[in-house]
């Protein structure tokens, strides 16, 4: 019905930058909220950043000042610009979205994840 596909994960050195993308496709009427989550080995999945349809942004304390979330509404695409990366940012990053389908059904969708590894 709806698919989210992440891209951009890579191996990067501490202090480096990376840009993640999430493209949503399918029977989409509207996307109300999109967010990035991450899960590191041995850790629970946590919210990294979230952006509403109105452009309000929220960030985890651990990434404030370093990460920037954005959307291109016409393309149903979300981005996460990550700078000053730290080893503790290493995780699988997942795209998430609250979506109303063309059938006016509200759903929550997850992508498959993209690996970000920060290491020297």
C-alpha positions as CSV (number, residue, x, y, z in Angstrom):
1,X,0.0,0.0,0.0
2,X,2.6,2.5,1.1
3,X,6.4,2.0,1.0
4,X,9.2,4.0,2.6
5,X,12.7,3.5,1.3
6,X,15.7,4.9,3.1
7,X,19.1,5.7,1.4
8,X,22.3,7.4,2.2
9,X,23.7,5.3,5.0
10,X,27.4,4.8,4.9
11,X,30.7,4.5,6.9
12,X,31.9,7.9,7.9
13,X,34.7,9.1,10.2
14,X,34.0,11.0,13.4
15,X,33.3,14.6,12.7
16,X,32.1,13.8,9.2
17,X,28.7,14.4,7.6
18,X,26.1,12.3,6.0
19,X,22.7,12.9,4.4
20,X,19.9,10.4,4.6
21,X,16.9,10.3,2.4
22,X,13.5,8.7,2.8
23,X,11.2,8.4,-0.2
24,X,7.5,7.5,0.4
25,X,5.4,6.0,-2.4
26,X,2.1,4.3,-2.9
27,X,-1.5,5.4,-2.3
28,X,-0.7,8.5,-0.4
29,X,-3.2,11.3,0.2
30,X,-1.2,13.1,2.8
31,X,1.7,12.7,5.1
32,X,1.2,14.3,8.5
33,X,4.4,13.5,10.3
34,X,7.6,12.1,9.2
35,X,10.5,11.1,11.5
36,X,13.8,9.4,11.7
37,X,14.5,6.8,14.3
38,X,17.6,4.8,15.0
39,X,18.5,1.6,16.8
40,X,22.1,0.9,17.9
41,X,23.2,-2.6,18.9
42,X,21.9,-3.5,22.4
43,X,19.8,-0.3,22.5
44,X,16.1,0.4,22.1
45,X,14.9,2.2,19.0
46,X,14.8,5.9,19.7
47,X,13.4,9.0,18.0
48,X,16.1,11.1,16.3
49,X,14.1,13.8,14.7
50,X,10.5,14.5,13.6
51,X,8.9,17.0,11.3
52,X,5.2,17.8,11.0
53,X,3.2,18.8,7.9
54,X,3.4,22.4,9.2
55,X,7.1,22.3,9.4
56,X,7.5,22.0,13.2
57,X,10.7,20.1,14.1
58,X,11.8,18.1,17.1
59,X,15.1,16.6,17.8
60,X,16.6,14.3,20.4
61,X,18.8,16.1,22.8
62,X,21.8,14.0,21.6
63,X,21.5,15.4,18.1
64,X,20.4,19.0,18.6
65,X,22.7,21.4,16.8
66,X,24.1,18.6,14.7
67,X,21.3,17.1,12.7
68,X,18.7,18.8,10.5
69,X,15.5,17.3,9.3
70,X,13.6,18.5,6.2
71,X,10.9,17.6,3.7
72,X,10.1,18.0,0.1
73,X,6.3,17.7,0.2
74,X,5.8,17.4,-3.5
75,X,8.2,14.5,-3.7
76,X,7.0,12.8,-0.5
77,X,10.6,12.8,0.5
78,X,12.3,13.5,3.9
79,X,16.0,14.1,4.6
80,X,18.2,14.0,7.6
81,X,21.4,16.1,7.3
82,X,23.9,14.8,9.8
83,X,27.0,16.8,10.7
84,X,29.7,16.4,13.4
85,X,29.0,12.7,13.6
86,X,30.0,10.8,16.6
87,X,30.7,7.1,17.2
88,X,27.5,7.0,19.3
89,X,25.5,8.0,16.2
90,X,26.3,4.5,14.8
91,X,22.9,2.8,14.3
92,X,20.4,1.6,11.8
93,X,18.3,4.6,10.9
94,X,14.7,4.1,10.1
95,X,12.2,6.3,8.3
96,X,8.7,6.5,9.8
97,X,5.6,8.4,8.7
98,X,2.0,8.9,9.7
99,X,0.1,8.7,6.5
100,X,-3.4,9.1,5.3
101,X,-4.0,7.0,2.2
102,X,-6.1,7.9,-0.8
103,X,-8.8,5.7,0.8
104,X,-8.7,8.0,3.9
105,X,-7.2,5.3,6.1
106,X,-4.6,6.5,8.6
107,X,-1.5,4.3,8.8
108,X,1.9,4.4,10.3
109,X,4.7,3.1,8.0
110,X,8.3,2.1,8.5
111,X,11.2,1.8,6.1
112,X,13.7,-1.1,6.2
113,X,16.5,1.0,7.6
114,X,19.9,2.2,6.4
115,X,23.1,1.6,8.3
116,X,25.1,4.5,9.5
117,X,28.5,3.7,11.0
118,X,30.7,6.4,12.5
119,X,34.2,5.0,13.1
120,X,37.8,6.0,12.6
